[in-house]
Amino acid sequence: MEELGDLVRKHGRLVYRIAYSVLGNAADAEEVTQEVFLRAFRNLDSLRDTGKFRAWVARMSWRTAINHRRGWLRTLRRETAWHAISTPPAGQTELRLALRQQIARLPEKLRAVLLLSAIEGLESPEIAAILEIPEGTVRSRLHLARRQLWEALT
Amino acid sequence: MSSGMAACTEYRERLLDHVMGAPPAAELAAHLKSCPACASESKRRQVLGTELDAELRRLANPDAPAYLAARIASHQRPAPAWGARVAIAATLLAVIAVGAWLVNARRESQTAEAAAAISGWRSPTASLLLPPSQPIYKESSHE
């Protein structure tokens, strides 16, 4: 059985990015990443096929991040995170600000697929498993999300 | 001229699919070849689309802070192995058994003390019930 440190090294980036795609800020994404790995490690015995750890932990990241977002304070922080156009970090380009603004305006279902599909190494079948929707739905939502985004920005 | 402008407007609406990666339809491709304004607009949108894709990837792929892995590993509390679990359970049982035995022994001791106290107890007025022939007080022998 692998050590927790090894699992974090292998899958930490993915878990963090999934959490970030839901929460939109680093502090909450870190908190969720820690929670996911500690929970996963405690329940490792219940995972019959250890080869499916990546899919298992990716799904857990999504769910944990969604639960994490439910608190009103966190919702407020999320809103200010994705809508943070009034106080942009130094060096942020106009395009980046416009993109953030338009992503924030997308319906939740479209935004989720758009951001998950932009995560390196995450393919449609994995996104479908994370969101528990058919792969075809992932593709159609992605197309719609991109179209709405591009229409607004180009 | 006006029909040409109308055609350009129509073609520019179709440009979106092209920007999103679909190859231009033959009719659109032909128009782009003959219309420098639309060709320029197509080029501009493709560049913007590429920038947007890159920006989206940047936005969706933040790097987790370096300290996070170490922080998570420091919270590691591995579940005890089966041997350790059995030992913990046995210790708990032993503690419970000893505790129960101590409580029981204390209770028995208290019961015995109470029984002894009751059996040795004499009513202060019991002497009044003695027959007259029996002296209530022992006669003093110091005279």
Interface residues (C-beta under 8 A of the other chain):
Chain A: E3 L4 G5 V8 R9 G12 R13 Y16 R17 Y20 S21 A26 A29 E30 T33 Q34 F37 L38 F41 R42 D45 T93 L95 R96 L99 R100 I103 L114 L115 L116 A118 I119 E120 H143 R146 R147 L149 W150 E151 L153 T154
Chain B: L16 V19 M20 R45 L48 G49 E51 L52 E55 L56 R57 R58 L59 A60 N61 P62 D63 A64 P65 L68 A69 R71 I72 A73 H75 Q76 P78 A79
